[in-house]
């Protein structure tokens, strides 16, 4: 079941959600960091630097820099894969789950305001 929005409504939804994020005391993420975070939280694990780079069509250093920032914010954590020590697994955190939930709540709230 999809939600039907006109293009102007979709843009307003993104705009209002971004405004609420900017006004919040929570850390700001770039669009790329948000895409990485949403991939980690919405797509099934395991997640690796290599896999995220391929999924987003960017280089591994781009993912590493974003993970450094998000790790400092406690939104994700990295651990060596115990089965293959060459791989680094990216894991969800409680703080990250709450951050993603707040974004979802804001979007739902804004979508309700935009509903005809």
C-alpha positions as CSV (number, residue, x, y, z in Angstrom):
1,X,0.0,0.0,0.0
2,X,1.5,3.3,-1.1
3,X,0.8,6.8,-0.1
4,X,-0.2,9.1,-2.9
5,X,1.4,12.5,-2.9
6,X,1.6,15.1,-5.6
7,X,5.1,16.2,-6.4
8,X,4.7,19.5,-4.6
9,X,3.4,17.6,-1.5
10,X,6.4,15.3,-1.6
11,X,8.8,18.2,-1.8
12,X,7.0,19.9,1.1
13,X,7.2,16.7,3.1
14,X,11.0,16.6,2.6
15,X,11.3,20.3,3.3
16,X,9.2,20.2,6.5
17,X,11.0,17.1,7.8
18,X,14.4,18.7,7.0
19,X,13.4,21.9,8.8
20,X,12.3,19.9,11.9
21,X,15.6,18.0,11.8
22,X,17.6,21.3,11.6
23,X,15.7,22.7,14.6
24,X,16.3,19.6,16.7
25,X,19.2,19.3,19.1
26,X,20.0,15.9,17.5
27,X,23.0,15.8,15.2
28,X,22.7,16.8,11.6
29,X,23.5,14.3,8.8
30,X,24.3,15.0,5.2
31,X,22.0,13.5,2.5
32,X,24.7,10.8,1.9
33,X,25.0,10.0,5.6
34,X,21.2,9.8,5.8
35,X,21.1,7.4,2.8
36,X,23.8,5.2,4.4
37,X,22.0,5.2,7.8
38,X,18.7,4.3,6.2
39,X,20.3,1.5,4.2
40,X,21.7,0.1,7.4
41,X,18.4,0.4,9.3
42,X,16.0,-0.5,6.6
43,X,17.8,-3.3,4.7
44,X,18.6,-6.6,6.2
45,X,22.2,-7.1,7.6
46,X,24.9,-7.9,7.4
47,X,26.3,-4.6,6.2
48,X,29.9,-4.0,5.3
49,X,31.9,-1.0,4.0
50,X,32.3,-2.8,0.7
51,X,28.6,-3.7,0.4
52,X,27.5,-0.2,1.3
53,X,29.9,1.3,-1.2
54,X,28.5,-0.9,-3.9
55,X,24.9,-0.3,-2.9
56,X,25.3,3.5,-2.9
57,X,27.6,3.6,-5.9
58,X,30.4,5.4,-4.0
59,X,33.9,4.5,-3.0
60,X,34.9,2.7,0.2
61,X,36.6,5.9,1.6
62,X,33.3,7.8,1.2
63,X,31.6,5.1,3.3
64,X,34.4,5.1,5.9
65,X,34.3,8.8,6.4
66,X,30.5,8.7,6.8
67,X,30.8,5.8,9.3
68,X,33.4,7.7,11.2
69,X,31.0,10.6,11.7
70,X,28.0,8.4,12.5
71,X,30.1,6.3,14.8
72,X,31.1,9.4,16.8
73,X,27.4,10.2,17.1
74,X,26.7,6.6,18.3
75,X,24.3,6.0,15.4
76,X,26.2,2.9,14.2
77,X,29.2,0.8,15.3
78,X,31.8,-1.2,13.5
79,X,33.0,-4.6,14.5
80,X,35.4,-7.1,12.8
81,X,33.6,-10.1,11.3
82,X,34.5,-13.0,13.6
83,X,34.2,-15.4,10.6
84,X,36.3,-13.3,8.2
85,X,38.6,-10.8,10.0
86,X,39.1,-8.9,6.8
87,X,35.5,-7.7,6.8
88,X,34.2,-5.0,9.1
89,X,30.5,-5.3,9.9
90,X,28.4,-2.2,10.5
91,X,25.9,-2.7,13.2
92,X,22.8,-0.8,14.4
93,X,22.8,0.9,17.8
94,X,20.0,1.9,20.2
95,X,20.8,5.6,19.6
96,X,20.7,5.1,15.9
97,X,17.4,3.2,16.1
98,X,15.9,6.1,18.1
99,X,17.3,8.6,15.6
100,X,15.7,6.8,12.6
101,X,12.4,6.4,14.5
102,X,12.3,10.2,15.2
103,X,12.8,10.9,11.5
104,X,9.9,8.5,10.7
105,X,7.7,10.1,13.3
106,X,8.3,13.5,11.9
107,X,7.6,12.4,8.3
108,X,4.3,10.7,9.4
109,X,3.4,13.9,11.3
110,X,4.1,16.1,8.3
111,X,2.3,13.8,5.9
112,X,-0.8,14.0,8.1
113,X,-0.6,17.8,7.9
114,X,-0.3,17.6,4.1
115,X,-3.1,15.1,3.6
116,X,-6.1,16.6,1.6
